Amino acid sequence: MSFRRLVIALAFVAIFAMALRISTDTDTWWHLRTGELILQSGVPAADTFSYTRAGAAWLYPSAAWVSEVQLYLLHQWAGFAGLNLWAAALVTLAFVFVYKSLSRGGIFLQSGILLLAAASSAVYWAARPYLWSFVFSAVCLWLLETARAGQPRRLLWLPVVMLAWANSHPGFIVGFILLGLYALERVVTWWPERGQKGSRAQAWREWGQTLALAASGMLLAVCINPSGPVMLRYPFDTVEMDVLRGYIQEWQSPNFHETRIWPFGLLAALTVLALIFAPRRPALYDLLLVGVLGGMSLLAVRNVALFALAAPIVLSRNMPNSLLRLEKKLRYRRSPTRPQAILHVIMLVLALAAVTAKASIVLPAQVNEQHFRASLPVGAVDYLKGQRPEGRIFNSYNWGGYLVWALPEYPVFADGRTDLYGDEVLGEWLRIANAEPGWEQALASRDVKLVLLEPSWPLSKLLPAVGWQLLYEDEITRLFGQSE
């Protein structure tokens, strides 16, 4: 094994090791339940998990049915270990396409950029369908890079990617954003020559025709899903929600006081510095990627992952020559001796052994279950299953997905499906949880007899004082029942 291959292999082993962790989050659970429902009765078109939106149109499964079935089958076959491995594998796959898109820099600089980008995107990693948006975004960036490098017909693969994307996660709008940035650069670059004889025909032949076919094919591909063309409006309906931006953490601006955001801050700073000190004038495409995706990242922390895929491409292309010269001084044999090649293999085996050791920490079922008990109302669910108190439940928003999975006999008030509930239901949830005036009437109108919340919510503190009975309590959970 050559030294170059060893360094690149170690970089990807490190990315896989970083991503190999307990990957379930609050939304994983309702995705699992939806995957089970799809296998039992087909892709649902209406909600059956809540009582606040029961029977209402629900578009999400039509855009994520492939990945939700995949998650459920993985869980059935390999438990939570399978979900953890699946998440780590998709993260690593995404950065394979990022690596293929890097244009300059040696193995040390490229590996360092990839590792920093991976650390930046770690805020996004979870066993959820949106990891496919992570992968497909990387694929789109790679195809656009090859098109910019002189292979415009590669764009014709974008409709194929979009067909898979539009049935795996509704984040497919990112593909259109990336293609739009590419198209804008093409038009601005051609515009000064538009008046020259033959320039329009030449531009159409070289890139315009292919671009139009790719865009049309992508639009058509989105329509090929269980809900049809109506899926085109889904991303716009979602981002317009006020509660989404005001309350849901992943849709809020990144908090740079959190250490998990620091890698993103460093990556952004290095990318901007590279553009400033680039050896030549940065391409408009690079400026658009940094400006648009960087702006999106500052608006919502979940978009940090998208920036982390594009920034390495921009950073490597605009890397100052002084860094490249410095790296060249770190000489290594391109054709190692036999003892060196054997040593490289040993080093890689040791790295894989370290990954195996980490896997033994995060893959066992009991380890995952202990994690769930520390963050989810496992004890309260056991109580409800055993005692079966009557009445509807007003539940914590963060625990709604888990209740959909673990306690389907009690429909939820709300869970992580923000697209389904909208501002109306989620706003009502917030008013009740904060014990704002009218909360009692709101619970009564919903025929709520049980309340399951974290102790920190004002309603959880107020209920004992107004006659509600504490049925179950632990460090993270309070379950109340309405007194007769």
N, C-alpha and C positions, 0 to 999 in steps of 0.2 A: 504494500500500500504506500502510495506517495504521501509526502508531507502535506501537499495541497489537499488531497482527498481526506486526509485525517482531520485537518482543521475544519473543513466544511462539514464533515460528518459529525465532529464534536459539537459544532454550532447547532446542528439540527437535533442532536441528542439532548443538548441543553434546553432547546425550545420545548421538546417533548416533555422533558423532566419538569420544566416550569409549569406546563399546562396540565400535567398529571396531578390532579388534586380532586377533592370532593367537589363534584361539579353541579350537584343539584342546587337550585335556588328556589325561590318562592313560586316561580311560574312553571318549573319543570313538572310539577304534579298535575296540573290540569292538562298539560300537553300529553302526559301519559294516559290520563283518563280519556282524552279525546281520541288518542290512537287506538285504545281498546274499543271505544264506541264505533269508530270507523270500520274496524274489522268485524264487529258484530252486525251493524246495520247500515253501513255506508257512510259517506261524508254527510254530516249533519248540516242542515240549512237554517236551523232554529235552535235556540238555547234550551237545554234541559237540565242544566246544573244549578240554576239559581231560581228563586221565587220572585225576584224583583224584575227580571227580564225574561221570564219563562215564555217560550213560544215566539220571542222576538227574533227577527232575522239576524243571523250570525254568519258573517262572510269569512272570518279568519280560517276555518278549517279547509276551505276551498283552495287557499293559497299555501297551506302548510301540511296537507294531508300526507304527502310522501314522507316527510321528516317525522311527523307525529307517529305514524305507523312504525317507522324505523325505530324511534325511541322506545315505543312500547315493546316491540319484539326483542330489542336488545335487553331491555329490563327483564322480560320473561325468560330469556335465554341465559343471561349472565349477571342479572341483578344490577346493583349500583356500580359494581366493578366495571361492567360493560359500558355503562353510561360515562364513567370517568375516563375509560380508555378511548371511547368514541370522541369525546370532547378534545382530548389531547391529540388524537390523530388528525382531526379536522383543523385544529390550530396549526399543526406542523405542516399539513398539506397546503394551507394558505401561504405560508412563508416559503414553501418550495417555489410557488409561482412568483413571489416577490423576488426571490433570489435569481430566478431566470430572467427577471426584468432589469436587473442591475447592469449598468453599462460600463462603469469605471471603478477603479480601485482593486487592490490585491486581496488576497484571502483574509488578511487580518482586518483590514478596514471593512470589507464586506461582511465578515462574520460579526464584527463589533456593531455595525449598523443593524444587522438582523436581530441581534440579541437585545439591543436597546428598543427597537421597534416592538419586539415580542413583549418585553416588559411593559411597554406603554399600553399595549392592547389588552393586557391581563385584566383590566377592569371589565372586559366584555365577555370573558370566558365563562360559559355555563352550559349545562346540558339542555339546550333549548334549540328550537329550529333556527334561530337567528345565526347560529354558527355557520349554516349553509350560506347565508348572505355574506358572511366573512370570507368564505372560500370563493364564492362566485364573484365577489368584488375583486379579489386578487386575480382571478382568471381573466376578468374583463380588463384590468390594468395591463396584464401581460399581453393580451391580444392587441390592445391599443398601442402598446410599445412596439410590437412587431409591425403593426401597420405604419407607425411613424418611421420605422427603420427601413421602409421600402417594400413592405408586403401588405398592401391595402386589402387584398382579398382575404386576409385573415379575419377581417371584420365580418365576413359572412358566417363565421362560427358563432357570432353573438346571438342570433335568434335561437340557436340550439341551446346555448347556455341559458337564455331567458326562458325557454320552455321548461327546463328543469328548475330554474329559480322560481318561477311563478307558481310552481306546485310544491315548493319546499319552504318558502318564507316570503311574506309580503314586502320585504325590503328590496324587492326588485327595482324600485324606483331609482336606486343607486346606479344601476346599470345605465339608465337613461341619462342621469346626471353626468356620468363619466363620458359617455358617448357625446353628450352635448358640449363638454369642454373640448373634446377632440375636434368636433365639427366647428366650433367657434375659432379655434386656432387655424384650421384649414381655411376658413373664409377670410379671416383677417390677414393671413399670409398671402392669399391670392388677390385680395381686394385692390392693391395698388396696380396690379397688372390687368385688371378686368377690362380696360379699354383697348388693350392690344389685340391685334387681329389674331383670331384663333384661340385666344386665352380661355374663353368660356368653354368652347368645345374640348379643349385640351384638359381643363380642370374637371369637366364632367367625366371624361374618359379615365383620367388618372385616379380620381378619388370621389368625385361627386356621385357617380352612378353606384359605386359600391357602398358609399355612405347611406344613400337613399334606400337601397335594398336592405341594408342591415337594420336601419331604423324601422322600416316598414315591417320587416320580419320580426323584430322584437315586439312591436305593437301587436301583431297577430299572435305571437307566441303567448303573450300575457292572457289573451282571450281564451286560450286552450286550457281551461281549468273547469272544475265542476260548476262554478258560478258564471262562467262566460265573461263577456266584455265588461260587466259591472265591476269586475276586479280592478279595472284601470283607475277608478276613483278612490279605491280603498286607502292608499297612502295619504291622500289629501284630507280625507275625512278624519283620519287619525291625528295628524299633526295640528289640526285646528282646535283641538280640545284644550280648554283653559286649565282644567284640573290636571291634565297630563303634565303640563309645564310647571305648574305651581306646586304639585304634591309628589309626583312620582320621581324618585331620586335619579333614575337613569336618564330621564328627560330633562334634568336640570343642568345648569352650567357646572363644569368641573370645579371642585373646591381645592385650590392649590395648597391649602393647609393640610390636606390628607397626603400621607406619604405615597400612597398608591398612584397619585397623580403626578408625582415628581418626574418619573421617567418620561411622561408625555411632555412636560415642560422642558426637559433637557433636549428631547428629540426635536421639538418645535424650535427651540433656540438655535440648535446646531443647523437645522435646515435653513432658517433665515440667514444665519451667518454664511452658510455655503453660497446662498444666492447673492449675498453682498460681495463676497470675495471670490466669486466664480472666475475662472480663467478667461471666460468669454461671456458675452451677454446672454443671460438666461433665456431660454425659450419661453414664449408666451404660454405654452402648455404647462410648463413647470410653475409659472406664476399663478396660473388659474388653479392648478391642483392645490397649491399651498394656500392660496387665498380663499377658495370656495370650501375646501374640505377642512382647512384650519378654522374658518369661521363657523362651520357646522359643528366642529368639535367644541368650540367655546360656547355654543348655544346648548348643547346636550352632551353629557358625558359619554353616552353610548356611541356617539360619532367619533370619539377618540380612536376607536379601533380602526375606523375607515382611514383616518389620517395616518395611522401607524402603518398601513399598507402602502400608501402612496409616498410618504415622506422618504423612505429609503431610496426609492427610485430617483426622486429629485435630488436628494443629498449626494448620491453616488455620481450622478451626471454632472453636478456642479462643484464637485470636490476640488479645492485648491490644489494646484500642481505641487505646492510645497509638501503637502501631506503625501502625495504619491511618491515624490522623491525620497521622503523620509522612510516610507515603507519599503522602498527598494533596497535600502541599506540593511534591512533585516533579511539577509540572504538565506536561502535554503536550497538543498539539492533537489532538483526536479526529478532526477532519476536516483532514488535512494539505493544505497548498498543493501545487500540481502539482510545483514543484521539490523539496519535501520528500518527496513520494511517490516521485519518481524516485530521490532519494538513498537512501530506504529500500530500494528494489529493488536498488540498487548494493551496499548493505551486505550484503544477503542473498546476492547473487551472490558477493561476496568470501568470505563465510562458507562457501558451498558449494565455492568454489575451494580453501579451506583443507582441507575434508574430502577433496576429490579428491587434494590433495597427500599427506594422510595415507594415503589408500587406496593410493597408489603405493608406500608404504613397507611396508604390511602385506599387500597382496594378491598380489604376484608369487610364483610357485611357488618360485623359488630362495631367496627370503627365508624362506618357511615351512620349506623343507628345511634351511636353515642352522640354524634354530631347533630343528628335530627332532634334528639331529646333536649339538647342544649339550646335549640333555636325554634322549635315547633311545639305546638300544644299536644304532644303525644299522650301525656297523662290525662288531659281533659278529654281527648278522643276515646281513650280506654274507658273513662268514666261514663261517657255518653253511650258507648256501645253496651256497657254493662247495665246501666240503670234505665236507659231509654226514656228520659223525661219527655213529656209532650210539648209541642209548640215549635214555632219557627225560631231560628237562631240569628241574632245579629252578631256577626263575626268580625274579627280583625281583618282588614284588607290584606295584610301581608300573609295571613294564614288561610285565606279563602281557597287558594289553589290546593293546599294540602288537604283541606276538608273535602274538596271535590274528589280527591283521590282516596282518602282514608275513611271518609264518612259520607258516602253518597246518599245514604238514607235521610240526611238532613240537608236539603237545598240551602245554598248560601245566600247571604244578602249581596255580597260583592266579592270579587277576586281580581286577579291580575289582568283580566280581559277588558282593558280600558276601552277598546274599540266597541265593545258590546254595551257597556254601561253608560258611557258618555258623561257629559258634565252634569246631567240631571241626577242620575243615581249616585254618582261619586260625590257630587256636592251635597246631596242628602246624607250620605254616609258620614262625611266630614262634620256636618252640623250635629248629627247625633253623637258621634264619638267625642266631640268637643263639648257636649252637653249644653248646646246653645238653646235659647228659648224655643219651646215647641218640640223638644226631643221626645217628651212623653207621648204627645199626640202622634208624632211620626211613627214611633214604635207600635203604638196601639193600632194605627191605620194599617200597618203591615202584619198585625196579629203576631208580634214577636213576644215570646215567652222566655227566651234564653238569650244571654249575652256572653260572648266569649271574646275577651280583650286582653291586651297587655295592661299591667297595673298602672302604667304611666298615663293612660288616657283619662281626661277629666271625667268621662262617664263612668269609668271603672272605679274612680274614687267616690263618686257621688251615689251610686246605686245603693250601697248599704244604708245610707242615711235616709233613703226614701222607701225603705221597706223591702228591697230585693234581697233574696237569700243567697248567701255564698255557698255554692254547691261543691266547688273544687278550687284548689289554689296550690300553686307551686311558685318557684322563683320567677317564672316568666309568664304565668298564665293565671287569669281569674275567670271562673265560670259562675255566672249568676242565673238564678231562676226567679221568676216573678211569684211573689207570695200570693196565695189564694185569698 
